[in-house]
Each structure stands twice: as structure tokens, then as C-alpha cells.
Amino acid sequence: MITIKVKEDCCGCTACYNSCPRKAISMKPDEEGFLYPLVNIEKCIDCGLCDSVCPVKNTVEMEPFKRRAYALRASASQVVSTSTSGGFVSPLADWVFEQDGVVCGATYDDDFRVIHRIRGGGTKEFRGSKYVQSDLNDCFAKIKMHLEQGTLVCFIGTTCQVYGLMTYLKKKYRNLLTIDLVCHGTPSPKLWKKYLNEQKSEYHSEIENVVFRNKTYGYHSGTMRIQFKNGAVYYGSARVDPMLKSFFTEISSRPSCYDCRFKTLERCSDFTIYDCWHVSELVDNLADDDKGFTNLIVQSSKGAKVLREIAERYEIYPTDLMTAVKLDGIMIQHSAKPHPKRSEYYVELDKESLKMHVQRFIPIRKQDYLIERSKSILYRMGIYRILKKFM
């Protein structure tokens, strides 16, 4: 029977929930809003399946494969402009759909709750970072059903989610492709919901669209962008936006993120992707045009074969793996370092506005707002890009 005595020992992957033959396990939010398994003792038959699929307790066999690294981006400029980095996922997903396959990745529901969904077409909803722990619900069980039917499945998730899927499946499938995202950590759905509710209240409108890292001032200066149904548009960088500031200061992540068990260079996925901030240093004679590239690690022979098949859909440049990791991939092998006040952050979150809460723990200064306003003005005047090139 799965028992969570220390919250650092649960990444919330849902492998145990999906594996239970008696449906005795449910995923319930704790006081911080993170999902943890809860066992119904009356239904439980103590079969041990839940413990046997937990990625924290069990390991996944790695393929002996020489990992290769690339900097790349989608050939389609529209895909790059609407992606967080270089748009690796969209061309791959299109290829999967062409094989009559399905893709499972993080999307928004009608209330902009972050959830994993399985789709047989359309890539736009999978684009872009979503800095919230997604709800996987019964996706693992549905993926297994597709795999057993011979359908090609592509799963995209954080590293712990990919490991959770692999331990749940308990065997390798030739028709499964996995992409793990190098992450800093995942804030709770509760924090995200509070943030959205306060944004809707402030702008007196429901939300039309959300982009966590919009390329407002280019790839290197992403901002939160929220488009409202009344026509208003909000922009806020990590300097002033309460949600982004909470994320990047590492004050809001799940407890297991601060002691992540999956921070290794070699992973059980087929592809590992992460931001590419230093493409001009990784690729000779390639200027950084601030549109965005993605760092890619090919983790398996299957991944290498697929990349060869879809290579013409990208601008792709081989890089030195360890140099790329040194420049852009510190989070591949290192867990997030908790903010000194992390243990206090979620306490009394419900009793005050998020803006007040942030000011109490990670204050936004007046000069931060001034810098953001100045950036906006300089950008509209056409001066901002000139200053960036000069700097």
C-alpha cells in the first residue's frame, strides 16, 4: 500500500493511482494545493501494485546509448514565434499525427487549469511552458490502452512524469516516444488558480488566452501574457509578475522538486529538451537573432532514428553535450534550491491577496515597476532592440 510519510518522497506522477485494480487510490490536494495519493482502506486489497510502480521507489533501465546534443528550432517561423524556445515539439507532434498516432501533453482546460490531455491532431495547445504542476488524471491508463492497440504515442512531460509513466508501464514499447522537459520545479495548481482569479477580478473579464513566456521583447525577455475577453491584454515579466516571481525565486515549488530523484544527464526518455540561451557560443558562425532555439539531448536509438526522419522540419546544429549543459543546463543535474521562506509561503495564502502575499515574502520594488514601464516605452519607440544589441 502506498503511504506518503515524507512529502519529498512523492512527485505526484499518478502512477499509483492509475495502477490500482480496485480504484482504491484517489489524488487529493494537500493544504498547499499539490496532489498526493490517498488510499481507501476499505477498497484496498494490499496487492502492492502501487508501490511497484512508484518512480521514487523503483528504477528504470537505461539504454546503453551515446547521448548526442543539438541546438535546433522549427523551420516554420510561426511555430517558433508562438513557442517558448525553438518549437521542437510541434514538428514532432505533426509527424506523430501523420502516423495516425496520438500525443499526450500539458494543455489548459476551459478554466485554464493545467492538465494532461491525449490528442489525435493539432499541436498549438501543446506549445509553450506552463509553470504549474499538471493534473495527469488517468492519462497513463489511456496511454497503455493506445500502446496495446498498436497506436504510436508521444508523451511530453516533466522528467518525473516520464519516469512515472515508464515505471507504470513496466516494459518498453516500440510505439512509445517520450520527451522530458528540464524544469526548475512546479508551483501548485492552487497558487495558479488564485493568480488567475485575481487577474480576472482586476481586469473585470474572463480570460481568452494565457502564455507563460511570451516573446514580448524577444526570446531573451519573455513575459507572462494574458489576453482577456474584453480586449484587454496584460504583460508582466518575472521581475513584477506575482506568479512568475514565485516560480523563479523557488518559493512555490512542490517539496519533491527540492530533492528531485531524477536529476541525471542520462534519462529514460527518448528526448530531453531545455532552453538554449547561448546558441552563438554553441554553434560556430551562428548569430543569436533572439527568436529562440531549443537545446536537445537525444537519449535513445529510437530518438535518433525519429530525429533523422524529421530533421528537414528544423534548423538543426550539432553541439557539444557537456558545453551545452555547462552553459544552459544546470537544472539537468541539480535540484531547485528552496527559498529561505519556502516553508512559510503557502501558509495563510488564502487569507490575503497574492500581491500582498508576494510583497510579504519576495517584495517587488518600485524600481522594478519603473524598469518594466521603461522597457515597454522603449520597445514601442523602437529603441529597446538597439539597446539590447549594444549591451
N, C-alpha and C positions, 0 to 999 in steps of 0.2 A: 504494500500500500504506500503510495506516495505521500510523504509527510514533509512539509517545509518548516524546519525548525529555525533556520537562518535564511533571511530573505536574499542574501547574496548567493544562495545556492539554487535560485530559480530565475531563469531568464524569461519566463512567460511564453515559451515557444508553442505550447498546446499539444505537444507530442503525447503526453499522458492522457489528456482529455480525449484526443482522437482515438487512442488505442483501447480505451476501456470497453470491454464487450457488454457490460451491463449498464452503460451510461451512468455510472455512479459518480463521475467526476464532472464538476462544473467549474468554469473560470469566473472567479468573483473578484471585484476590485477591493483593494485594501483602502485604508484611510487616505493614502496618497493618490489613489486612482489607478494603481497598477494591478493587472490581473494575475491572480495566483490560483492554483488548483485547490478545490475544496471537495473532499470525499464524503459521499453519503454512506455512512457506516452500514445502514440497513440494506443497501443495494450491493455493497462491495462483497466479492467472493474471495478476496485476497489471492488473486491469481498471479500477481506480481508483474503483469504486463506493463503497468505504468512505470515501475522502477526500471524495467529492462529497456525502455525507450528514452529515458531521460538523457539528454546530451551532456549534462553536467556530470552524471554518474557513469556514463558509458562513452567509449571512444569509437571513432570511425576510421576504418583502414584507409590509408593514403596510397594513391598510385605512385609507384616509383617513376617519376617523370621529371625531366629537367625543365623547370619553370622558365617561361620566356616573358619579356616585358615589351610593351609598346605604348607610344603616345598616339592617340587617334581621335578622330571626330567624324561624324556623319558627313557624307558628301552633300547632302541636301541642307542648304543654309537655313531653311525654315525650321528644320529639326534642331539644328544647333542653337538657333536663337531662342527656342522655347524649351530648351533643356538646361539643366543646372550646369553641366560641364560641356562635354563634346557630343552627347547624344548617342552613346553606344547602344543603349537598349532598343531604341526604335527600329533601326535596320534589322537587328537580330530578331525582334518580335515579328516584323513583317515576313522574314524568311520562315519563321515557325508557322505563321498562318498560311503561307504558301504550301507548306507540307501538310495542311489540314490539321495542324497542331493547336494547342491552347497555351496561353500564358497566364501565370498567376503572379500578381504583384500588388503593391500597395496603391490604393486609389482612395478617393473620397466618396462617401455616400451622400445622400441628399442634404444631410445636415453638416457636411464636411468633417464627419468623423473619419479617422484614418482606418481603413480596413483592407484586408487582402481579398481580391476577387479573382475568379478564373474567367478569362475571356477568350473567344474564338476569333476575334477580329478587332481592329482598332488599337492604335498604340498611344494615342495622345494622353489618355488618362494615367498611363504608367510613367510618363515623363516627370522629371523634377523631384528634388529631395522633399521629403516630408518628415520633419524633425519631431516625430511623435511615435510612440510605440503603437504599431498597428495591431488590430484585432484579427487574428488568423481564423478564428472560429473553427469550422470543420473542413478547412481547405486541405489539410493533409489527407483526410479520408477520401475526399473527392479526387485529389491528385492520384492516389493509389488506384482508384477505380479507373481513371483515364489510362494510367500506365498498363494496368492489367488488360485493358481493351486494345492495347497497341497504339494508342494515341501519343504523338510527340508532345511532351510537356516541358515548358520552360518556367522555372521558378526563380523569382527575384526577391531577395530579402536580405536582412542583416545577417551577419555571419552566424549568430546563434540560431536564427530561424532556419538557415540552410542546414546546420548541424542537427537541429531538431527534426527536420524532415528526413534526413538521412538515417538517423537512429530509429525513427518511427518506421521507415520502410524496411529496414533490416537487410536489404540486399541492393545490389547495383542493378539499375535498369538502363538498357542501351538507349531507350527512348526518353530519357530524362536529361535535361540541361539545367544547370544551376548557376546562378550569378549571385555572389555575395558582395555586399556593399560595405566598404570600410567605414566605420562610424565612430563618432565621439561618445555616443550614449543616446538614450532615448527618454525624453520627458514623458510625463504621464498624460493620458487622454483627459484626465480631469483638469489639468492645467490648461490644455489646449481648448477645451470647452469653455472654460472661464474667460480665456482670452477672446475667443470669438464672440461670446455673449456681450462682452464689454465693447467690442468693436461695433457690433450691430446697434447697441444702445447709443453709442457716441455718434454714429452716422445715420441713425434713425432709418435703417434699411436692412433688409435681408441681404445675404452675400451671394454674388453671382459667380465669383471665381477667386481662387487663392493660389499664389505662387510664393513658396518659401524663399527662394533665391532668384528673384527676377534680375535679369541683366540690365538693370536700370541705367547704370553708368558703365556698362561693360562687365565682362566676366569677373574681373578682379574687384568689383564693387557691387556685389549683389545686395538686394534689399527684399524685405517682405513686401509683396504687392497684393492688396485686397481690392477687388472690384465689387462695388455694391450695385444692387438692382435699381437704385435711384440715380445711377450715373456717377456717383462719387467714387474716387479712387484714392486709396491710402498707400503711402510708401513709408517704410521705416527700416533703417539699417540695424545691425546688431549693436550699434552704439546707443540707439534710442528706443528700439522696439522691445517691449517687455518680454515677448515670447523668445525672440532671438537672443536677447541678452541673457535670459535664464538658461538657454541651451548652451551658448558658447562660454559662459562662465562656469559651467559644470556644476550648477547648483540644483539642477532639477532632474537629473537622470535616474534611472532605475538603480537600486542598490547593487545589482549584479554587474552593472556596467563599470563600476569602480574596481572590480576584481574579475574582469572578463576572462573566462577559461579558454577562449577561442582566439586569442591574440598571437597567432603564429604566422610566419611567412608562407609556409606550405599549408594549403587548406583543402578540404574535401570537395570544394566546388569545382566547376569547370572554368569559371572566370571570376576574377576578383577585380573590382573597379574602384577607383578613387580619384579625387581631384588632381589636376595637373596644372600647378601654378608656375612651373619653371620649364616650359616646353623649349624655350630658346637655349637653355642650358643642357637639355637632354638630347636635342636634335641639332646637329651642325647646320648652320646656314638657314635656319627656320626662325623667322621673326614672330614674336608673340603679338598677334593682332587684337588681343583682348576679347576675342569671340568665344574662346573656351576650347580646351582639349580635355580628354579623359586619359588617365593612366590605367592601363590594362595589364593584368598578370594572367597568362594562360596557365591554368593549373592542371590540365589533363590532356591526354592524347585526343580524347573526344573533342575538347575545346579547341585544340589546334586544328583538327580536321574541319570543324564548323567554321572557324575563322578563315581558313583558306577558301571555303565555299562562298563566303560573303564579303571577302576582302575588297571587292570592287565597289562596295557600298560606302566605303570610308576613305578618308585620307589617313594613311597608317604609316607609322615610322617606328622601326625597331629602336629600343633604348636599352641601356644597361640597367638591369634589375636593381642592383644594390644602390646605384646612384639615384634612381627614381625614388626608391624607398627612403634614402637619406634626405632628399630634397622635399618630397611631398608626402611620404608615407609613414610618418612617425606613429600614427594611430594603428598601423598594421600590427605592430608588436607591443604596443603599450596601451594600458587601460587609461581611461579618463581619471584625472586627479580630482577628487571631490573638493568643492569649495569649502572653506573652513566652517561655514554656517549651513552646510547641506542638511544636517540632521534637524535643523530648526525650520527649514524653508517651507515645508508643506504644512507645518503646524499653524493653525488659525488662518489658513489660506482662504477659507470660506467666510471669514469674518470681516474682510476688508477688500477693497478693490485691488486688482492685480497691480495697477500703477502704484498704489500706496505700498503694497507688499514689496514690490521691486525696489522702491525708494528706501525701504527699511533695510533691505539685505544687500542689494547691489545698486546703489544710487546712480541715477542718470543725472549728470551735472548740467548746469545751464550752458556751459561752453559746448557740450555735446549737441544740444539742440541747435546752437548757433552754427556749429560746423555743418550739420545736416542741411540747414536752411541755406547756408552759403554754397554748398555743393549743388543744390537744386538751382539756385540763381545762376551760378557759373556755368552749369550744364546748358540751361536754356539760352544763355548768351553765346554758347559755342566755345567758351574759354576752358572748360573743365578738361576736355581731352588734350588740349595743348599743354596744360599744366602737368597732366599725368605723364605725357611723353617726355617733358622736360625733366621731371623728377626721376 
